Every structure is written in C-alpha cells, then in structure tokens.
Amino acid sequence: MSQVNGSSNEYDYIVIGGGTSGAVIARRLADAKANFTVCLLEAGSSEKDVYDSQMPGRFFALIKTEYDWGYDTIPQMGCYNQCLATPRGRLLGGCSAMNGTLICRGAKADYDRIADLGNPGWSWNDILPFFKASETFHPAEWHQADMTVHGTDGPLHTEPYFGAPISEKILQSFIDSGYNYKPDMFAQGEFEGVGHATRTIYKGKRCTSADFLHVPEKQNLTIRTRVFVDRIILENVNREQEQSYKAVGVEAHDDITSEPIIFKARKEIILSAGAYNSPMILMHSGIGSKKHLAEVNINCKIDLPGVGNNLLDHPIVYTSYEVRDPYLTLDQYAFSNPQDLGLSIKEWHEKKTGFFARFPFGPFALKRIDKTIQDPIWEAAKSSCQNNDPSGQLSNQPHIEFWTTEQYFGAPHLQHTEENPIYPMNGEGICTMITLLCGALQRGTVRLASNFPTDKPIIDHAHLSNEIDVAVLAEGCRLGHEVLTKGSATKDIIRGAWPRTICYPKDTNSWKEHVRTNSGTCFHPGGTCKMAPNDDPLGVVDHRLRVRNVTNLRVADVSILPLLNSGHTQAPAYAIGEKAAHMILQDTNS
C-alpha cells in the first residue's frame, strides 16, 4: 500500500471517500488484479492520527472536531425549529470510526422491496453474501449465533455484546411483554422480536472500514488523505447528443495548503462520499437539477432532478428513566468523577478493557404497532392506503426499533437548565429507551449554498414533518414505556422519569408532544442519489450504480438506497461497498 504516489496522478480506478463503503471498494478492486491501480481520496486524516478513533466508548469526542464534517440541519419545524446536528466522519473509516458500532441489517423485506422497485440484484438473498463478505464474526458461548448468516474471513471483526446488569433485566421485561427472544435476529433479517445486535468491536477495539486498507503488500493501492474533492471532470463524448458525458478525472485541492490537484482515471470513478457529500460533489460537477444549479451559478451538464432529493433518515426519540440502584447502570463511570474517566481512558490504552472498551447499548427489539395504535390520524389515513397501513410498511416489516442504553443518553440539541440537566450530576443511575422509526415518510433535501465546493450544504431533513410518522413514534414510545414500567424484571427498579422535574406522558397527545421535544436524528442519512429504473424521474443511478447519462461514473454508498433498511445503515454501507466492487469487476471482465 502506497500512501502517496508523487510520480503520477493517473490511475485505473479513483474512489472518492475513504468511509464505510469507499474503503471496501478500494481494497476489493486492488485485491482483484495486481495490475489494476487504485487511488482512494479522503478529505480527512488517517484514523491512525486520531486518538479516539479505535476507542468504542469515546465516539462523542470526535463530534464537532476536525474529524467531523460539522454539518447541521436548517431549523426543523417538526421539532420546534431546532437545528439538528448531523455528524459525519472526516477521516479514514468515515462514520464507521464514530458510530454506535451496530450491525443491524434490517428485515429481509426491506431488501426485497428495494428489488421490487425495479432494482434487480438487491433482494435479501442477493445481498446476504455481501453482508457476510466483510465480516469475521467471533461467537460467544453465552450467545446463540446463527453462523449461516455470518462471515468468517472478512477484514471487519465483530462480536455480540454482553450487557451491564440493567440490560439483563430489560431483556427479561421485553420477553415477559410478549416479544419473542431471537438472539441473532438482527443478522437474520427478522422483523419482530428481541435480541442482541452484533457490534464492530473485537477485544475492546473498534473495528472500522479503515481496517480494509492496512495491507502493506498492496503496492497498487494508493491512499491520499487530506485531499478535498471539488468536482468530477466530465468530457463530452458526443457533441451531437446532449447530456452524453464520460467521467475522466477529479479536480481536488490539498486540504491543508489549498494547492490544486488533478487526478485522472483510466477506467472508472466511484463516488462514495456519503448521503450529504456525494450529491454535493455531483452538483458541483454539473450533475443535478438544472433549476437549482442555475440558482448557484453552476453550468448544468446533466439535468438529474433527483440529486440531493429523497433525503431519508431514521428519527429517534429519547425517553429516560431513573433506576433505584445506580450500580445497575454505567453512569457512575461516565458522569460521577472526571478523574475516573481519566483512569478509564488509561485502562483502555493499556489493556483494551473497562468502560471505554464497550458501547453502552443493551438489547434491541423490533415491533409492529398496527394492532395497538389508537390514533384518529392513523385511522383516517387507513382508508386511502395500500395494505391498510398508512406508514407504507409491508406486513413483514417493523414500524419501530427499540433499544436501551446503559447510561444516560438524551437528544443532543436539548439545552441544559437546572430543571432539565443534560446528564445526571448527583450519582443517579439512568437508562434511556430509544425509539427509532422504521420506514419514515418524511423526505428531505440536500442543496448547495453556493458554487464554492468547500461551503457547507443546506440540509433539510423535514424532521417529523409527516403526521403519520409522529403518530407511529408516539405509539412506539408508549409501548416501550409499558415494557419498562410493567415488565416483571424492571417495574420495581424504575424510580420514575428523569429528570425528576418531568412526568410521564399520559395520553396520545402528550406522547406526541414528548416525541417532538425529545427527538433527533439517528445519523442515518441516505437516499440522495437514488437507485431506480429509468422511468423514475428522481432516479440518479441504475441497479449497477451507474450515474445516468455518464459513463465511467458510479455512486456507491447509502445515498443510493431508495428506501432505508429497518435498522442501522452501517451494515448496508459495507454491503454496498462489497457489491459495488463485485459489479465493477464483472463489467471490467465482460
């Protein structure tokens, strides 16, 4: 592996973005043939330069630093005009270096539905081998793993997580509340039940897509960090035919010195910059809505209105509870004494054990709410929707994902006050029920602020702009509340709501108020370079991830998903990288 190749900036393949998908693609292309030259361009630094990137419990330390793109949404009317933070990793490994370490693939039907939209090759059975390709799963004696759905020889090391004492009790309350216990359900593609989410942690260290890149013998793989991509160079290959272009290179600059750099591609350019930056780069290259590009004085070469549209996300809601015995949770390590934190950091560096060697999430569950919800908005919408489900979810897809934390977590935008502190300060033990909306109906946008590539984008998630989304989340919060306050293992250990100055919601309207006040994004943006057949006016790439009306250019990251999986986006990001490389090599050899 070469970090810098000073003699030439011409390669067979150029991959833009060293995040979760891009690093996988670069490695697999370099693996395929020794005579293929591959260059990976990353705007941030190497993860080896980042003190906290391999420490599972310190991901918050990277947010709003130079290792985060530092984006925020515009004010979101659905949550009282709050601006939501939308952190994105700006280092090798991308968001895999600063996420919740979760491998939750979603339901089988999520992928079958994507295929049924006119995207052959993307069903659950099609994508499962690519999930497995990245993974080396390390089973545990206490965990009933289904090894038929796990990989055993990939660069990404994963393992199940044995929780803190509070998590054991919460798991039992889920089971007592009628949730079927399916230990490995989040790898198997189940859509209801409770189980354990695989983590990208092994022997106390966070594993990231950067682990794909540390292959010293790969002399045909060049990694260029601190290179900011401005635009893709397009060459008009047919003067007589409008919108007929070939991607031939990349215009970039040194992120430190601002010195301009040109890279040339002999075969293909693969754009893997993520759901915010991939559409930005396309638009700065002249690919996007002709109307919007005119607004920022960019010459439109290819009019693709879908670029930057269809912004998807998983809204989440935080509901926190104080427990009677604070030693059931991990708050004692997180909030009690700054000196203890220092000792925990020292322990991790010396032994890879202790508080920072884990990510403090407990059991996970999936649930449908259509049999319990009693909301006039839901009932009114049922008559005019398919499958009698106003959310649009199929009968074998969940509406809600639950998980609980082993220490306090709250909405990042909430303001600290004496009545509403942002973390427990008096030795309390807190667990938080997080309620995630699967299949949200809200659709947002990513727009350019100007024609300067370094200007931040205008991000509008349209958060909670859809009343059905709010209704489903409110019902989900109510159901999660029942598990904790009525489940046999937790009902007697829950002291009450936290902070103590608030009360539990009592009816549908108060649960909706709770949703709007305590919601945020799960940091799962996708969909902004939508994969779709040619008859979809908002499609950007085809089922082989080729950008419309451009040869030698693909997009390969979660921005291509027309619908999000019912879970977390790290697993599909890895699979998209594996599948993209596979398709590129197929096309090269055909």
N, C-alpha and C positions, 0 to 999 in steps of 0.2 A: 504494500500500500504506500502510495506517494502522497505526502501532504501538499506539496507544491511542485508543479512542473513548469519551470521557468522558460524552457526552450520553445514551447509551442502551446497555444491555447485552442488547438483543434483536436476534437475527439469524435469517436463514433457516436457515443450517447452522452447527452448532458441531462442530468437530473437536477431540477431546481427545488431545493428544500431538503434539508437533512433531518426531517422529522420522522414520525412513525412510519409513514408509507415510503417516503423517499429513500431512506437509508436501506430499507429492504430491497427496493428496486435496484439501487446501485450495486449492492452486494450480489444479488442474483444475476444481473447482467455480466458483472465481472467474473462470476463463477463459471458462466456458460462456456466462454471461449477465451483462451489466453490472448488471442489476437484482437479481441474487442477492447477498445479503450473507453473508459467510463470516467466522467468527471461529475462529482457531486458538489453543488454550490450551496453554501449555508451562510446566511447573513450574520448569525451569531458566532460564538466561540465554540471550541471543543468542549465537550462535557467534562473532560479531564481538568479543565481550568476552573471548574465550578465546584466550590467547596461542598455544597449541599446536594448535588445532583444525584448521588447514589444513596443518600440517607432517606429511607422511606418516610419518616415522620417529619421531615423538615421542608416539605414542598412549599408551604406558605412563605418560607423565607425567600423564595425566588420571585414571588409576585411583586410587580411594580419595581423591579430592578432592571439592570441592563439585560438580564436573561429572559425577560418577558417583553412582548411587543407593546404592552401597556395600553391596550385598547379599552375603550368604554363605549357603551351604547349612548345614543341620544336619549333624552328623558322619555321614559316609558309610561304612557298614560294608564296602562293597566295596573301599575303598582304605584300610583300617586306621584307620577313624574320623577321617579327615582332613575338615576343613571346607573346602569349595572356594569360592574367590572367584567371584562371578558379576557382573562389572561390566556396567552398563547406562548408556548416555549420558543425562545430565541437562542437556541444552542443545538449542537448535535444531539439527536434524540427527540427534539421538539417537545411536544406535550407529554410524551412518554417519560420525560425526565421531571415532570412536575404535576403529574395527575394523581388520582386516587389508587393507582396500581391494580385496577379491577379488570378482570376478563369476564365480562357478561355478554355473551354473544347475541342474546335476544332469542325470540321464538322462531321456530322453523318457518312459520307462516310469514314472518317479516320478509324473508328472502324469496320465498315462493311468490309472494305478492309483487315484489320488485321484478321478478322474471315475467310474471303475467302481464305487467305493464308494457311488454314489448322489448324486454331485455334478456334475450336467451343467454344461458350460461351463468345466471346469477341466482338460481334456486338454492335451497338449503343443501341438497345433495351435491350440487355443483361446487358450492363454496366451502363445504366442510373440509376437503383435502387441503385447502389453502389456510384454513384456521390451524390445522394440525402441522403444516409445514414449518411454521415459525417456531413451534413450541418444543421445549423439553420439559415435560411435566414430571415433578417429583412427588410421588404419592406419600401419604402419611398413614400410619397404622390406624389412627382414630377415624379416618375419612374413607367413606365408601366410594371410591372413584370408579368411573366408567372409562376404562382405558381404551375402549374402542373409539372414543371421540377426542382423545388427547394425542398430541405429538410426543415423540420420544427422542428426537435428534435434531431439533432446531436450535438456533442461537439464543432464543428467548427462554430463560429458565423461569418456571412458575411452580407454585405450590399452594395448597389450601392453607387457610389461616385458622388457628385455634384461638378463640377469643378470650377476653377478660371475663371475670365472673358474671358481670351484668349480661353479657351476651348469651351465656348458657341459659340463664333464666328467661331471657326474651325469646330465645328459640323455643323453649318449652311452652311459653304462653302462645306463640303462633300455632304450635301443634295442637294445644288444647282448644284453640279457637277455630279449629277445623281445617287448617292448612296442612295439606299432605306433605310429609317430610321427604324430600328428594335431594339427597346430599349433593349430587353433582349436576343439578338441573340447569345451571347457568352455562354449562358446557354442552348439555344435551339438547338444548333448544326447546325446553318445556315452556308452557305459558301460564301455569298456575302452580302454586306450592311454595314451600320454604326450603332453603338450603344454604349452601356456602358458595361464595364467589371465589374463584381462583385468583391469586394475586401474582403480579410480576415482581415478586420478591423471592430471593433464594439465599439462605444462610445469612439473613439480616441485611442484604444489599438489594437496592432497587435495580432491576434489570430494565434496560431501555433498548430502543432500536439502534442506539449508538453501538451496542454490543455486536451488531451485524458488521460493523465497519473495521473492527480491530483485527485485521487479517494481514499481518506483515508481509506474507508471501505474495499478496495480490499486487504485483507491480503495475497491472493495467487499471487499477482503481486510484484515481486522484481525488483527494478531498481538499476543497478550497473553502476555508472558513473566513469569516469577516468579509464576505463578498455579497453586496446588496444588488439584487437583480432589478433593473429598471424596466426593461421591456424585452420582448422576444422580437428578433429581427425576422420580418416576413418578406419574401421575394415573390413578386407577381409572376406566376409561371405561364399564364395565358392572358395576354393583353386584351384579347377579344372577349374573354369571358369575365364578367365582374365577379368579385369575391372568389377568385381562384388563386390561392397562395400556398407557398411552401415555407415552413419554418427552417431557417438556415443557421441561426445563431442567437446569441444572447448579448444584450447590452447591459453592462453592470458597472459598479464602481466599488472601490475599496471602502469598506465601512469606516475605516479609521482616517485615511488620508484623502478620501473622495476622488482618488485618481481613477479615471475611466478605464474600463477593461472590456475587451470584446472576446467572446468565446464563439467558436464555430463548431457546428455539429454535422458530421458526415451522414449519419443515419437518422436519429430522432432526438427530439427534445421532450422530456417528460416533466410536466409541471406538477409538483407535489408540495405546494406552499400552504395548503390548508384552506378552510372554508372562507376565511376573510382575504387572505393574500393571493390565492390562486385567481379569483375573479378580478382582483385589483391589477395583477400583472397582465391578465388578458386585456383588460380595458386600456391600460397604458400602452398596450401593443396595437391598439386599434380594433380590438375584437370585443364587441358588446352592443348595447343599444345605441343606435345611431343618434337618437334624440338626446340621451344622457351624455354621450361623448361630445356632442356639439356644445352642451352646456359648460363643459370644462375645456373647450378648445382643443380637442383631440380629433384628428382625422380618422374617421371610421373606415376601416378597410373591409371588415366583415360584420354585417349587421346581425348580431345574435342577441335578441332582447332578453334571453334567459340568463345571461351572465350577470351574476350578482342578485338575481331574484331567487325565490323559493328558499330563503334562509330558514332552516329548520333548527329546532333545539328541543331539549327536554327541560321544561320548567320544573323546579322543585320547591317544596315548602318545608320549612323547619318548624318542628314542634318540640319544645324542650321540657323535660321533666326532672324534678329533683328526687333523688332516692334517699331513703332513710340512712343507709350505711354508705358513706362516701368512699369506703375502700372497695366497693364493688366496681367502681369506675377508675379511670386513669387521670382524673382531674388533678389528683394530688401531685402527679409528676409534671403536669402541664402548666398549672397556674399558681401553685402554692408558694414556691420559693425559687427565685432566679438562680440561686446557687445550685439547686437540684437540677435545673436544666443544664447548667454547665457540666455537672458531673455526668448527666445522661449523655451529653454530646461526647464527652471524653470516653465513656464506656463504649459508645458505638465505634469510635475511631480505633480503640484498642482491641475490642472483642467482637464487634458487629452484633451486639446483643443489647437488651434493655429497651427503654421507652421508644427511642428513635429507630429501632430496628423493625418496627411494625407500623401498620397504618390502621388507626383505631376505629375500624368499621366492624360491626358484628354480623349477624345473619341477614340474609336478603330474602325477599319474598315477592311473588308476582300475584296479582289479583284482578279479577274482572268485577265490575261494580254494577252491571246492568240489572242484576236481580235484587239489589238492595237500595239503589238510588231512588229517592222520592223528591224530585225537584220539578216544579212546573215547567221550567225552561227545557229540561230534558224531555218531559212528557209531550210538550207541544211540538218538539222537533222530530219525534219518532215517526209521525205520520208521513213525513216528506223525505225519508232517508231510506237507503238500502239496508237490508238485513235488520231493520228495526233498531239500529244502533246509531244515534246521532254523532258519535265520535268518529265514525268511519272505520273503527277496528273490526276485523273479522272475528267470528266466534271462537277461533283458536289463536287469538292474540290477546294479551293482557291490556287492561286500561292503566294499571298502576304498578309501579315497583316501589317496595318499601325497603329501607334498611335503617339500622340504628347505629348510633355512634357510641363509643366507649368513653367519651369525654364530651364536653360542651362543644357544639357547632351551632352557628347562627348565620343568618343572612348577612353577607359581608357589608352591605350598604347601610345597615341599621346604625343609628347614631347612639353613642354612649351617653347615658344620663345616670343620675343617681338612682332613679326609679327603674331604669332599664339598662343595667350594666352589660357590657359586651362580652364578659366572661365572669365566671364565679370567682369572687375575691375573698370569701370567708370560709374556705375549706369545704364548700358544698360539693356533693357528687352529682353530676348531671349526665343524663343520656338524652339524645335527641333522636326523634323519629323523623326521618327524611322521606317525604312522599314525592315520587317522581311521576310525571305524566308521560305515559307512552302514547305515541300517535297524536301529538298535539296538532290542532287545526290551524293555529297561528302560522302566518308566513311573513317573514321579514325581508329585508333588503340590505345589500352592501353597495354603497355608492362612493364615487370619488369625490374628495373635497376640492381637488384642483388637478392640474396636469403635471404636478410635481410628484414623482414616484415616492418620495420619502414622506409626503404628508399622510397623516393617519386617515383611514377611511371613515365614512359616515355609516355607522352600524345601527340599524333599527331592527330589533328582534320582534317587534309587535307583541311584546310580552303580555300575556293574559288579555289580549285584545278580543278574544273569542269567548263568548259567554258559556259555551259548552265546555271548553277547557276549564274554566273556573268551576263549573258545576261538578265535573269529574274529580278535580283536585279536592274540592270541599268534601265530597263523599269519601274520597280516599283518606283524607286526614281524619275524618270521623271514624272510619273503620280501623285505622292504625291506632287511634286513641283507645278504641274498645279493646284491642289486643293487650295494650299495656295496663289499662286500668281495670280490666275484668279477667284477664288471663290468670290462671291459678298461680303461676310462678312469679308474677310481678305485681299483682293487685295490692299485696300487703307491703311491698317495699317502695311503692311510689308515694312520696310525701305530697306531691301536688305539682302544679305548673311552676315553671321557672322562666323568668324571675318571679319571686313570690308576690310582686305587685300586680300580676295579671291573673285572670281567671280563664278556665277552660271555656271555649265556645259551647253554647247550649242548643243551638238550632242551625238550620241550613244557612240563614243569612249571616249569622255570626261566624260560622266556619268560612264563608266566602270572604268576609272581612279579614279573618285570620290569614287566608290564602294571599290576599293582595298585600297585606302588611309584612308577611314573613316569607315571601317568595324570592327566588333568584333564579339564575341560570345554572344548569349543571355543567356548563362549559363544554357543551356538545354541539357546536355549530356544524351544520352540514347543508348539502343540497344546492349550493350556489353555482355549481357548474353541472347541472342536472343531466344524468344519463337518461336518454329517451329515444324512441324511434323518430324517424324523420317527420312524421305527421304531428309531433308535439311542438307547438310554436315556441315553448320555453326550454326545449332541449338544447344542450350545449355539446355533449359528447354522445357517441353511439355506444352500443353494448361492448365494444372493444376499446372504449375510452378515447377514441379519436375525435378531435375537435372538428366540428362541421366546417367544410369548405377550406380546410387547411391540411396539407399533407405533412407528415413527419412531426406532428404535434399531438400529444395526448395529455390529459389531466388524470392524475391518479392519486386521490386522497378522498376523504369523506365528503368533499364538496360534490362528488359525482352521484351521491345517493339520492334518488328521487324521494325516498321515504327513509326516516331513521329506523334503526333497529329498536326493539323494545328492551333497551338495556343501556349499555355504555359503549362509546364509539371507539375505544381502543382496539377491541378485538376485530371489528370490520376494517379499521385502518391498516392493521397488519395484513389481513387477508387481501385487501385491495392491492397492497404492495406486492404480495406474492403472485396474485392473479395477473396483475398488470405486466410484471416481468415475464410470466409464462406466455401471455399473449404476444408481447413484443418479440420474444424469441420464436414463437410459432410463425409470425409474419415474416421475420427475417429469414427463416429457413424455407419458407414456402416458395 
